[in-house]
Amino acid sequence: MHFMLLILAFLLGIVIWGFFHGNPAGVPRRRLLACNAGIVALAVAAAGLVGSVLYGHALQVKADEPGLATYLAIMASGTAFLFVVTLGGMVRNLFVFPISRRNAPRQEDA
């Protein structure tokens, strides 16, 4: 069980690192910051919703095992967070800030 939590933590770190290192160059910084904040806020909200719903259902099914319900909620909410951040990063780079709308990066940005 602890090994799976370590894997989740590792994946969270990699996805967050990739999300912010995949920021498109040549776009307005304020719009990029607003887009990133919106994606992360949506991911946190989705994780909270998924985790709380699953926790409630797991407690109804196995009321005598609250530890298992907590574990399942953490894993499901972490997975939801990973999914939303990954999808959000792809939407950000492909549709919100497509290559056709980006300015050429300055020499110091490259």
C-alpha positions in Angstrom: 0.0 0.0 0.0 2.8 2.4 0.9 4.6 1.5 -2.3 1.6 2.6 -4.4 1.5 6.0 -2.5 5.2 6.5 -3.4 4.4 5.7 -7.1 1.6 8.2 -7.0 3.8 10.9 -5.4 6.5 10.2 -8.0 3.9 10.5 -10.8 2.5 13.7 -9.3 6.0 15.2 -9.3 6.8 14.2 -12.9 3.4 15.5 -14.2 3.7 18.9 -12.4 7.3 19.3 -13.5 6.3 18.5 -17.1 3.2 20.8 -17.0 5.3 23.8 -16.0 8.3 23.0 -18.1 6.0 22.6 -21.1 4.8 26.2 -21.0 4.7 27.6 -24.5 7.2 30.3 -25.4 6.2 33.5 -27.0 2.8 34.0 -25.3 1.6 36.7 -23.0 2.8 35.9 -19.5 -0.4 37.0 -17.7 -2.6 34.9 -20.0 -0.3 31.9 -19.5 -0.4 32.4 -15.7 -4.2 32.7 -15.7 -4.5 29.5 -17.9 -2.1 27.6 -15.6 -3.8 28.7 -12.5 -7.2 27.7 -14.0 -6.0 24.3 -14.9 -4.4 23.6 -11.5 -7.6 24.9 -9.8 -9.7 22.7 -11.9 -7.5 19.7 -11.2 -7.6 20.4 -7.4 -11.4 20.7 -7.6 -11.7 17.5 -9.6 -9.4 15.6 -7.2 -11.4 16.8 -4.2 -14.7 15.9 -5.8 -13.6 12.4 -6.8 -11.9 11.7 -3.5 -14.8 12.8 -1.4 -17.4 10.9 -3.4 -15.3 7.7 -3.5 -14.5 8.0 0.2 -18.2 8.3 1.0 -19.1 5.3 -1.2 -16.3 3.2 0.2 -17.4 3.9 3.8 -20.9 2.8 2.9 -19.7 -0.5 1.5 -17.0 -1.2 4.1 -17.8 0.8 7.2 -15.4 -1.3 9.3 -12.4 -0.4 7.1 -12.0 3.4 7.1 -8.3 3.1 6.2 -9.1 1.3 3.0 -11.6 4.0 2.1 -9.0 6.7 2.8 -6.4 4.9 0.7 -8.8 4.5 -2.3 -9.9 8.1 -2.0 -6.3 9.3 -2.1 -5.4 7.1 -5.1 -8.5 8.1 -7.0 -8.1 11.8 -6.3 -4.4 11.7 -7.2 -5.3 10.0 -10.5 -8.0 12.6 -11.2 -5.5 15.4 -10.6 -2.9 13.7 -12.9 -5.5 13.3 -15.6 -6.8 16.9 -15.5 -3.4 18.5 -15.4 -2.2 16.3 -18.3 -5.2 17.0 -20.4 -5.2 20.7 -19.4 -1.6 21.0 -20.5 -2.3 19.5 -23.9 -5.3 21.8 -24.4 -3.3 24.8 -23.3 -0.5 24.0 -25.8 -2.6 22.8 -28.7 -5.7 25.0 -28.6 -5.4 28.0 -26.2 -1.8 28.8 -27.3 -1.3 27.0 -30.7 2.0 27.4 -32.5 0.3 29.6 -35.1 -0.5 32.3 -32.5 2.9 32.3 -30.7 5.5 35.0 -31.2 9.0 33.9 -32.0 11.0 33.4 -28.7 13.6 36.0 -27.9 17.2 34.9 -27.9 17.4 35.1 -24.1 14.2 32.9 -23.8 15.6 30.1 -26.0 
